[in-house]
Amino acid sequence: MSGTASTSKWKFRLRKGVLFFLLLTPLWSYLAWLAKPSTTLKVVMLDKTAQDFSNIEHRAFTWVLNHAKYVKEDGGQYNQRIDYLGYFPSPENLLISNDLKDSSPQLIDSIADYIDVGYFIDTYGSYYEDWRDRMVDIPKRGKIYGGLESEDISLMQSLMDRKKLVLAEFSIFGSPTPELIRTRAEDLLGIHFTGWVGRYYEELDTALNTELPDWIPELYTRQFNEPYTLSGPGVGFFNEDGRILILPSSEMVHPVPIIETEEVLAESIGVDAFIRYPFWFEIGQIDTSARIVSQYRIYANPVGASKMRALGIPQSFPAVIAKPDWRTIYMAGDFTDNPIAVYTSHFEGSECLSPLWYDNKNLGDRRKFFWDYYQPFMEGTLARYHEELLGNRTTHLSLPERSSYRTTEKLLVNFNEPKVNWNSLPEPKSVGYMAAYIPENDSIEVPETPITAYLFLGSFPRAEDAHRFIESREIPYAKVKLGNTSAQYDIVIPFYDLSLAKRYRQTIKNRYPQSGIIRP
């Protein structure tokens, strides 16, 4: 009996000790963070957007700086409320700003000499309408402040000339940035804005989602000449020229945009290869100076995909791009605008408990993206760059070749369905049935029959992959056709008869669920 009592007492003490240790874990974590050495990194953030007084537009980056203990030259931590250039609204005055406007070239060059990192975050700005539900007696309408300016571009150029780390993200290209300045920014960063932006909405019903802007139903009704009756989750696409497309979940395979990163690179930079992204993004096309680090993919079903093609919206497009030396990085999303809890930056190892900080079942919870992509990507980027500044290493992370992201065959082919007998394809030759009645050496010229439809099978980011797909399946008459954007190469089969193309599509749609009809 005494032995049993002794064992029970020992187990009780052990459980008590474990519980005591767990209760003190936050304290150990905080003490470990305090003991971690600080690193001086001189950073300038440019943020010209605010719809409230939370400074959330650059909160995520400030969190990363503080968690990694990057400090200012005076040893102080970065404060999201004061340590940036841009817009500083207060309840007493909405017109306060502190930026580079009217700065001389000499001053801008001296700033570029001094700082290590420049982060051009958000220049959408602020409008009087944004404040009506937070402040009374707002007398005006229109822009208060915002837009990328020539002095901002000069700083970006000066930083690049000095091989400093330049970070930039959505939205610096859109209104109210002047077109000339936008073009300069695009050329420097290596990406060109198509005019399309978008985001995921948890609820499209205006009666249920008070955060859905009033202009969405208005634009929708004006463009489609029908009442706006959408509900449930979905993705909205909005062009700066006023065009709009809303894809409800019924027109999507997965309702939330996905950010994809090639597995080898994802492992190198410490991010998830596939991560959902439920906030604002923009659609751009990279030039030859940049490479894609990660890309967005919209998983639309055939109905949604056909609507996207009709408006020239690609299903995959750059999410993060970088110059080969990793000194210039552009993020085509509102990444640093994230409701992450600021206090968690002061706990060492808090990322190990990241599942506790977000609701994985909530598709609209942006904090998951922060923990599984932004935080590891940004901390890794800053750490590699700082090591380079110290001369301890040179980054050897190889970027994928331009447009090397592959559409997997699983996205194009349903392998549970029978194979298609491509030998039954009608030959789309211009002479058609008349060829049998014309002697081989006859001098009669037969007019060409125009192609009236293309049977679309799917898209690949690289033309060589599309050709390889055709060859591997021995699809006669199939062609590789540049799609509505340069980022996609469509596999199409030409038909001179629209009804014939539609009938053939019925025979292959189960095997090729993304197939559809494209009119020339």
Helices and strands as residue ranges (DSSP letters): H 2-35, E 39-40, E 43-47, G 56-58, H 59-67, E 70-71, E 85-87, E 97-98, H 105-114, E 117-122, E 126-127, G 128-131, E 143-145, H 150-161, E 165-169, H 179-189, E 191-201, H 215-224, E 234-239, E 244-248, G 249-251, E 258-260, H 263-269, E 274-276, E 281-286, E 291-297, H 302-310, E 316-322, E 328-331, G 342-346, G 350-357, H 367-369, I 370-374, H 375-389, H 409-412, G 422-424, G 432-437, E 453-460, H 463-473, E 479-482, E 489-495, H 498-508, E 516-518
